[in-house]
Amino acid sequence: MEDWSQEFSPDNNGDIDDIGPKKGMEFDSVEGAWEFWCQYGQKMGFGVRKSYLNLCRKDKVTVTSTRFCCSKAGRRGNDKRDVKEPRPETRTNCLARMGTKLTRATGKYVVHDFVGEHNHQLQLSGWVHMKHSQRKSTDARALDNELAGDAGPTPNDSFSLLKTRLGGRENIGLVKLEQKNYLPCKRQRDMEFGEVGCLMKYFQTKTLEDLSFFFAVQMDNDEQITNVIWADARMRIDYALFGEALAFDTTFATDKDYRPLGVFVGFNHHRQVIIFGAALLYDETAESFKWLFETFLEAHGSKRPKTIFTDQDAAMEKALEEVIPEVRHGLCTWHLMQNGIKHLGNLMKDGSSFLTEFKKLMYRCVDELQFEDDWKKLLANYDVEDNNWLERTYLLKKKWAKCYMKTAVASGMRSTQLSESLNGVMKKYMKRHLDMTSFFKQFERVVDDIRYNEKQAANHAIEKVLELKIRMHPLLQQMGKVYTPVVFEKFQSQWEKSILVRSKFLSQSDTASEYVVTSVDGERHYLVKGNQSEQTVSCSCNKFETWGILCSHALKVLDAMDILQLPQLYIVKRWTRDARDMTCEPSIEEFHKRSHLDVSDRYRELCPDLIKMATIAADFEEGFIFLKKYVNNGLQLLDDLRRKYSHDNGDGSEPLSQTPSNVQRNMIVCSNRTVNRMCHGGKSFGSLFFLIAVLVVTMSVLKVKDEVSQWRTEGGHVNTYERICRAAVRVSWWRMERNSRLFYEGARMPLQIAAEALRL
């Protein structure tokens, strides 16, 4: 057999006749002959296609002869349709071709017919990639395209990125239009089971990957999904650590139907946004919110927050009063400001005197009587006594004014920082045109960004040296080592104010000494009680109770009592550097122990290492030659391994990386848990359609069960279970995507039958 692969190397400058097919040339397989013809067409500048393949009459499998031709061979048939603008003719009845036939004695395919002349102009080699037959989009290119689309840039930006990365348009394997159409087609295939099917498939996958993953759905009277809630293991851990105060935000819409995305959020120990859970709200009634809050508590072990902040939603308020009446309900100040802009216009613009006075009532006024007087003056001075929004807002004053909220545990969430940060990261990724599959991908990116921000903050806390106002002060030295940098800055600011405020001793009793601390401007006075022997202090401003750090007034009295170190009682763990001491990040070994990685997961795992190798090798000639040599050898070994793998597995199916017992346990636990949660608030299964569906599913899987013995002898224990499960999933998804209750009850029974079949 001739070594034709060398003839197409860039260094070969021989004549055209030397690189073309020759009669008597041999190939080991039809695929080898076809690949040669494709490369010949690329070199010469014409498109290629297969004219025919003849099969052996006895076995109907073995290819006995082939003919490969130019893409312009033949003539297009007449189009009988009435088309206004028919496609332009591309065929010219070109006779260029290569024919091969099987030699039985050697098992090789020999070229017996070759015509090299074309009756049309040939393309330049740099243009050949535009031919349909010369576009080869590999799985890696498809994954590149998919990952680029998931990352958020426009199709043009994605194409430019691939063009730069791969060294030109001709190396992409797609023209721009095909690359642009790839993602919509991919998303349509992902949505083949409908919105409900994609939703449940996502939750099923996440539950297999993370046994602590929680989700639940609410059904309406027509057995359709109304609301969905979910939380992964990290969200549940975060809530256990930082869930004393949270906000529930429904500002964002997920898709073109404007379904609200509800997010439970809070602050971590770096005062950054963290997510405790998320919900898709298909309706926003009081009953739905009631179910939502009850299920959220169930997901987090019935742990109740001390304070929850929401927007001005009457249905949400009613649900909170019924589900958690003991929890303090506050209004998010950011949403309050946004509503004020809608209803008051220029009065609420930045820098206006009205806004300044309104913020003073919201954040600074601590006396209720003073608040009432200042509110009346505000309405009168700006002639807004009859404004309906201000009247409604005044009725809710106990949920937003500082004088009424000063006893609520807020952990600093009354500022607008939380909502502004969340809105910033959400707007970066969430678009209204997203389908369900794309939505979950983008939401995972939001969560990933938020968690990466915490890692960055933790790294900065280690790397950066804090700037102490007085370097040798024992209190600042102590708390600089304990608090995270951002919280220490807040504490140090209170310490600086404590130097400026004035304190006056009032009285002494057996239990405490009383002081009056006056603000710098002399307008506000605070009562502070301290006990030197017990090292306790309390202030009427309640900053420690609401925020978790001591105020300047309390620090002033501690200094007066000659207490130079902050007592342990006033160091709240949630603001310290070691707030996460009881948790740890999953290791790479634990990651690899998960159910199994799919193609895209493996691709993501390999890419960083391979790119690193290419970057190093490209720096010097010897490294390039070395890596190029071993890459070629590696590709050949991988190709051999893939052929062996396909042969061993018979049907080409992917082996499971778990033992059957683990797969079996996870699948059954997942399906049972799913059904139980979905049945939480719905009526019993009694419809005739449900019985028919379950009967069809069961009969189909019992047929699969009858073949278990044969499959076990063919493919072994793992392959048997895999085949049963695949058949079960195919059957259970058949025409059930529109009713989630039927969908998962239908899926549960085949999986249980599959598990039983393994015990035979």
N, C-alpha and C positions, 0 to 999 in steps of 0.2 A: 504493500500500500504506500502511495506517495505521501510525503510529509507536506501537505498543502498549507498547514498553518503558518509555515515560515514565509510562504509566498505573499502573505498579506501584511507582513510586518512593515512598519514605517521606513525601515532601512532598505527595503527592496525596491530597486529602481529599474527592474527589468521591463521588457516589452509587454504590451497588453496580451499578446498571444501566450506569453509564458505564465500568466496568472490565471488564465481561464481554464475551464474543464477540458479534459482530453479523453478521448475514447480509450477505454481500458483502465481508467482511474478507479480505484477501489475505495469503498467506505465500509466501516464496521456496522453501521446502522442507517436507517432512514433519517434519523435525527441528524446524524453527522453529515449526510448528503445535503439535507435541507439547510443546515447551518453554513456549509460551504457555499451553496447557491446564494444565500442571503448576503454573505460577505463579498462574494463576487459582484452581486448587484450593487452593493454599497460602493465598492471600489470603482465600478464602471459608471455608476450614476443612473441606475434604473430601478424601478420597483419590482418586486417579485411576488408570485403567488403559486399555489399548488394547483396543477391542472387535474391530476387524478392519482389515486393510489389503488392498485389492484390487490385483492386478498386471495389467499389460497382457497380453492373450492372445497378442500377437505375440512380444514379446521376453522375457516372463516376468521382467522386471527393474523396469521403470518402474511406480511406484505411481500408480494412477489415482484412487483414492478411499480415504478413511479414516473411521473413527469412533472418537472417544475418549469414554469414559464415566466415570461415578462408580465408585469401587471397590466400591460396594454394589449395582451393577447386577446383575440376574439372580438366580437361585437356585442354591444348591449342590445338586449331584446327590446321590442317596441313596448312602450308604456301605454297600457290600455286605459289608464286613468285620465281624467280631464284635469290636467295640471296647468295652471297659468304660467308658471315659470319653471320649466323642467330643468333638471340638473344638466350642466354642460357635459358633452360627450368626452370621455377620457380614453377610450380604447381605439386602437388603430389597426387591429388585426396583425399585431407584431408576431413574427414566427420564431423569435429567439426562445430557446428551450434547452433543457437538459433532461435526458431520460436515463433511468437506471433499472437494472433487473437483478434479481437474486440469483446468485450462483449456489446451488444446493451443496456442492462438494465442499466449498470453503465457508459458506454462510455469510459471504460478503456481497455487497451491492456494487455492481460494475456499471460504469457509464457506457452505454451502447449507442446513445444518440445525443448529438450536441449541435445546435445552430447558434452562432454567435452574432449574426447580423441583425440589426434593429432597423425598422422603417420610420423611426421618429428620432427627434433630437434627445441626446442624453443630458442628464443634469450634471452640474459641477459637483465634485465630491463634497464641497462644503454645504451644498443644498440638499443632499440626499436624505438627511434626517427628516425632511418635510414629507417624504413619501410615507404613506400609511404602513406599508410593509416593513419599513426600516425603523419604525418607532418601537422600541422595546422598553416597556415600563416594568421594571423588576419589582418584586415585593419591597425591596429596600427603598426604591424611588416612591412607591405608593405610600409607604410609611413616612417618608420624608414629607410628602405632600400633605398627608393627614396631620402630622405633628405641626407643620407650619400653619395649617388651617386652624388647628386647636389653639395655637399661640395667639391668634387674633388679628394678624395683619390682613390687608386686602389681598385678593388674588394676584394683583399686579406685583405687590410687594413680595408675596410668597414666591412668585415666578422669578423675580429678580434675585431673591436670596438663593434659590436653587441654581440659577444660572451662574452666579458668582462662585458658589461653593463647588460646583461640579466642573467649572472651567469652560463654560460656553453652552449655548442653546442645544447644540448637537449632542451633548452628553446627557441631556435630561431624559430623553426617551419619549417626550410628549411635546406637542406644540402648545402655545399659551391657551388656546380655546379648550383643548382637551384637559389641560391642567385645571382650568377654571371650572369645567363641568364635573371633574372627578369628585369633589367634595359633596356637591348636591346629590349626586348619584349614590355616593357612599352613605350619606345621611338617610336617603330614601330606603336603602337596604336595611339600615339600622332600625328604621321605624316600621318594618314590615309587619310587626305584630300590633301596630297601633300604639297610641299613647299609653294606655293602661299596660299593655304588654311590655313596653320599654321600661316603664316605671317599675314593674315587678321584677323584670329581669335584672335591673340595676340593683335593687334591694337584695335579690337572691345572691348575686355575685358578691356584694359587700358583706353579707352575712357569712358566706363561706370564707372570705378573707379574714374577717374579724368577728370572732364569736361574741364579742361585747357590743357589736353593732345593734342598735335598737331602731325599729321603725314600726309604725302603725298607720292604718288607714281608717277613715270613717265612711260608712255607707249611708246613702239616703234610702227612702222607701222603695225606690225603683232599683235598688241594689247597684247603684252607680257610685263611684268614688266622689266624695265631696271634699275631704281634707286629708292631707298626708303629713306626718311628722317623722323626723329621723334624727339620730344623734350617734356619732361614732364613739369609739372608746376614749379618744383624746378629749372630746367634748364633755363626756361624762366625768372624766378626771378633773378637767378645768372647773366644772361646776362644783365639784366636791371641794376644791381648793378656794375658789374665788366667787362662789355663787351667793354670797350674802345679799348682794344687790345686783339687779339685772334690768335690762331694758328690752322691751319687745317692739321691734320695728317692722312695719308693713309698708314701707315707702316704695319698695321695688316691685316691678312687674316682671314676670319671667318670660313671657312670650307674646305673640301677636294678639292673643285673646285677653291680655292684660290681667292675668291671674296673679294676685299678690303673692309675693314671697315673704313669709314672716320669719324673722331671725331673732333668736334669743341671744343677747350679747351682754358683755360685761367688761371689766378692766382686769388685766393681770397685774403682777407685782411691778411691772415696768410702766404702768398706766397706759398700756396698749390694748386695743380691742381684741377680745377673744370671743369665740362663738360657742354657745352652750347647746345649740340645737337649731333646727330649721324646719319650716313647714310650708307646704303649698296649700293655699286656701282657695278652694273652688267656690265657696260662698262665705260670707262674713256675717252670719247671724249670731245672736247671743248663744244659741245652742251649740253652734260649731266652736265658738271660742271656749265655751265651757268644756266641751270634749277635749279641745286642744290643751288647755291648762291642766286638766286632770291627767291626760296622757303624758304631758311633759314631766309632771311630778312622778308619775309611774316610772318613766325612763331614768329618773335620777334618784330612785330609791325613796321616794316620798319626802325628800328633803325640801323644805320650804324656804324660799328667800325671805329676808326681812323686809325688803322694799323692792317694788317693781315699778318701772317707769314705762308709760305708754303715751300714745297721742290722744287727742280728744275724741275718742270713739265711744259712743253710748253703749253699743252692744258689748264691747270689750269690758267696759266698766261694770256692767251688770254681771257678766260672767265671773269677773274677779271677786265680786262681792259674794257670789254663791259658792265658789270653789275654795278660795283662800281669804275669807273675811278678816282673818287676823293679820294678814300681810299689809304693810303700809303701801298705799297706791299713790304714786306721784306722776305728774305730767312732765314729759321730756321738754326741757327748756328750748332746745333747738327747734322742735316741731312747733312750739308755742310762738317762737319768733317768726317762723315761716308762715304760720297762719296769720300772724299780725301783719306781715307785709301784704298778704292777699287782701285783707279787710281794711287796712288803714293806709296803704300806699306810701306816700312820701313821708308821712309822720314817723314811719319805722325805718327810714333809710339811715345808713351808717352816718354817725356824727350828728344826727338831729337831737335837739334838746329834749324832745318828747321821749325818744328812745333812751337817752341817758337817765331821765327820771324814772322811766319804766323799769330799767335794769336795776336801779337803786332799790326800788320796791321789791324786786325779785330776789336780789342777791345780798343786799346790805341791811335792810330794815329788820331789826330783831324784836321790836316791840309791837304788839298787836294794835294797841291804841294809836301809836304813831303811824302805823300802816293805814289805818282807817282815815286818819286826818289827811295824810299825804295823798291817798287815792282820790279823795274828794277834790283836793286842790288840783291834781293832775287833770281830772275830767273838766273842771271849770276853766282852767287856764287855757286849754286847747279846744274848748267848746265841743266836746265829744260825749256829753252826758247821755245822749240818745243813741249812741252807737250800740247796735245789737251784739256784736262780737265782744266788745268790752264788758257788756252786762253779763254775758254767759261766762266770760273769763273770770269775772269777779266772783261769781257763784262757786267757782272751782278754786278759790284762792288758797284753801287749805292743802291743795295739791301742788302748788308751785311757789308760793311766797315763803321767803326764808323764815319769817317769824312763826309760821305754822309748821314748816318742814325741818326746823332745827333739831328736832328729836328723832328724825328718820335716819336710819343707816343708809348712807348713799355712796360711801367709798369714793367720793369725788365725782360722782356721775351727774351731779346737777349742772355742771358746766356743759358747754356745747361740744367739747372735744370728742366725746365718744361718737356722737351721731355724725359729726363732720368727718371723722376718720373712716367710719363705716361707709358713708356715702362716697367718699373718694375712691375706695378700693372697689366698691360695687360698680360704680359707673365705668370703671376701667375695663371691666370684663362683661358685665351683664347687658345684653341687648334684647330689645323686644321681639326680634324676629327669630329667636332661637327655638328650635324644636326641643323635645324632652331630652333626647340623648345629648345634644349640644349643651343644653342647660346644665346638666349634671357635670359635664366636663368643665364648663366655665366656673361653676360653683366650687368644684374641687380646687381650681386654680385660685379662687378667692381665699379659700381656707388655707391653702398652701402658702400664699403670700403672707397672710396674717401670722401663721406659725413661723415663717422664716424671719419676719420682723422681730419676733421675740428672741430668736437665736442671735440675731445681730445685736439686739440690746444686751443680751447676756454676755456676748463677746466683748462689747464695748465696756461693760461693767468690770471685766477682768483686765482689759488692756489699758484703759484710761485711768489716770491718777486724778482723784477728786481735788478740787480747789477749795481749801478751807479758808474762811474769812480770817480766822485766828488759828494759825497752824497748831499751836500748842494747847489749845483749849481742850480739856479732857472730854467734855460732852460731845463736841464736834468730832473728835478723834474716834470716840466710841461709835457714834451713829454713822460715820462715814464707812465703817467696816460692816455695819449691820444692814442699813437700808440700801436699796437699789439706787443708782445715781439720780434718777429723776425724782424719786421720793425724798432722797436726802436734800436735793435742792429746795423742795417745798419745806422740809423741816428746818433747813438753815435759814430760809427766808423768815420763818416764824421766830427763830432764835434772834435774828437781827432786829426784828420788831420788838422783841422782849427787852432789848437794851434801851429802846426809845420810850416805851410806855412807862407810866408812873403807877406805883403801888402804894397803898396806904393801909396800915394795920388797923383793923376794926375791933376785934374782940378775940378772947381766948376761952376755950372750953375744954372739958376733959377729952373730947373726941377730936377737935380740930381748931385750927386758927383761921380766922376770917379776914380776908383782904378785899379791898376795892381797887381794881385796876382800871385806870383811865387811858383811853386811846390817845394817840399822839395829838390829834386835833382837839381833844378835850370834849368831844361831843358824846361819846359813848362810854358807859361805865359797866364793869362786869364784876360780879361777886365770885371770888375764888376762895375755896376752902382747902386747907392743907394740914396734913398730919406728919410731923417730922419723924416721929418714932416709927411709924408704919410706912413712911415714904409714899404717901398717897396724896393726890391733889385732884380737884374737880373745879370746872369753870362753868358759869351760867351760859356761856356761848355754845356749849355742847359740841365743839369742834372734834374732840377726841371720839365722842360717841357716834358722830355722823361720818367722820372722815377717817379716823384711825390713827391720827398723829396729834400730838399735843399742840395747843395753841400758844401764842406768844404770852397770853395772860398767865397760863399755868406754868410756863417756863420761867416767867418772872418770879412767881411765888416759890418755885423750886430753888431758884438762886437765892431768894431771901431766906429760905430754910437751910441754906448751905448744903444742898444736895447737888453734887457736881456730876454724877453719873445718872443716866436715865434709868429709873427702876424697871425691872423686867416686866412688871405689870403693864407698862405703857408701850411695850414693843410688840406690835401686832404682827404676827408671822406672815400674813398675806402681803406685807410691804417689804419683806426682807429678801436678801439675796438667796437664801436657802428655802424659799417658799415651796419649791418643788422637790425638796429632799426625799419625800416619800415616794416619788415617781421617777421613772427613768424612760429614756427614749428606747424604742425597740432596736435591737442589734441587727446587723446584717444577717447573722445566722438565723434569727427568728424570722426575718423577712423571707429567707429561702425555705423555711419550713411551712410557709403558707400553702394553701391547696395546690396551686401550680400557676406558673407564669404563662400568660398567653404570648402570642407573637410580638405584639407591641411592647409588652413588658420586657421580654428578652432583648428586643431591639434597643430599648432605652438603657438596659443594663450594659450592653456591649459597646454602644456608640462612644461614650466618654473615653474608654480605654483605647479603642481603635483610633480615635481622633488624636489622642495624646501620642500614640506611636507614630502616626503620620506626621505630626508636628515636629517631633524630634528628628525623624528620618529625613525630613525635607531640608534640614539645616545644613547638611553636608553630603557630598556625592557618594561617599562610601556607605553612609547610612541608608541613602535612597536605594542603592543597588542591592544592599543586603536585605532590606525590607521587601523590595519588589520581588526578589527571588523567593523568599519564604512565603510571601503572600500568594504567589502563583502555586507553589507547592501545597500551601494550606487550602487553596480553593479546590485543587484536584482531590485532596484527601476528603474535604467536605462533600464534594460531589459523589465520591465513592461511598462515603458514609450514608448519604441521603438515599442512594440507590439500595444499599443494604437495609436501611431502615424501612423503606417502602416495601421491600420484599418480605421482611420479617413480619410486618404488621398487616400484610395482605391488602386490607382495604384502605391503606394510607392514613388511617386514623391516628391521632396523636395519643401516645400513652400517658396515663395519669402518673403523677409523681408521688401520689399518696398510696398507701396500702388500701385495699378495698374496704377494710373495716373502718378506716378513717373517713373515706369518701362516703361510705354508707351512713356513718353516724352523722356527719355534717349535713348531708342532703336531707335525711329524715328529720333531724332537729330543726333545720331551716324551714322545711315545708310545714311541719307541725306548728312551729312558732308563728309562721306567717299566717296560717289559717286561723289559729287561735286569736291572734291580734285583730285580724280582719272581722272576726265574728263578735268582737267585743261589744259593739253597740247595735248590731243588726238583728233582723228576725231570722227564724230557723229556715233551713233549706227544705222547701216543700214543693217547689214548682215542678211541673211535669218535664219542662225543658232540662232542668238540672238532672233529673233521674235518667233521662235519655242520654244526656252527655256523659254521665258517669258510666252508664252501661256500655256505651260505645268505647270509651277509654279502657274500661276493664276488659272487655272482650278482645280488644286489639292487643293489649299487653299480655293477656293470657296466651294468645297465639305466640307472642315472643317468648313467653315462659316455657312453652313446649319445646322450643329449640335450644334451651339452655345447655342440655347435655352435649349436643353437637358443638356448640360454640366453645364450651369449656375444653373440649379435646382439641379444637382448632387453635384457640387463642389464649388459653390459660385463664386464671382467675380474674386478673385485672382487665383483660380485654373483654371478657364476658360481661363484667359489670358495666364497663364503658358502653358496650353496644346496647345493653338493655336500657341504660339511662338515656342514651341518645334517642332510641326508639320511643321511649316513654315521653320525653320532652316533645318530640315531633308530634306525637299523637295528642298530647294534652293541650298543645297550643293550637290545634286545628280548630279554627272558627270559634275561638273562645276569647279573642282579644277585647271584645266589647263588654264583657262582664267579668270583672276581676274576681268575684266570689266563685263563679264557675271555673274561672281560669286556674285558680290555685287549688281548689278542691279536686279539680280534674288532674292536676299535676301531682298531688300528694299520693293518691292511690297507686299510680304506676311506680313511683319511687319505693313505696313500701313493698309492693310485689317484687320489685327488683331485688330489694334487700333479702326478702324471703327466699327468692330463687337461688341466691348464693349459698344458702344453708343446705341445699339439696345434696 
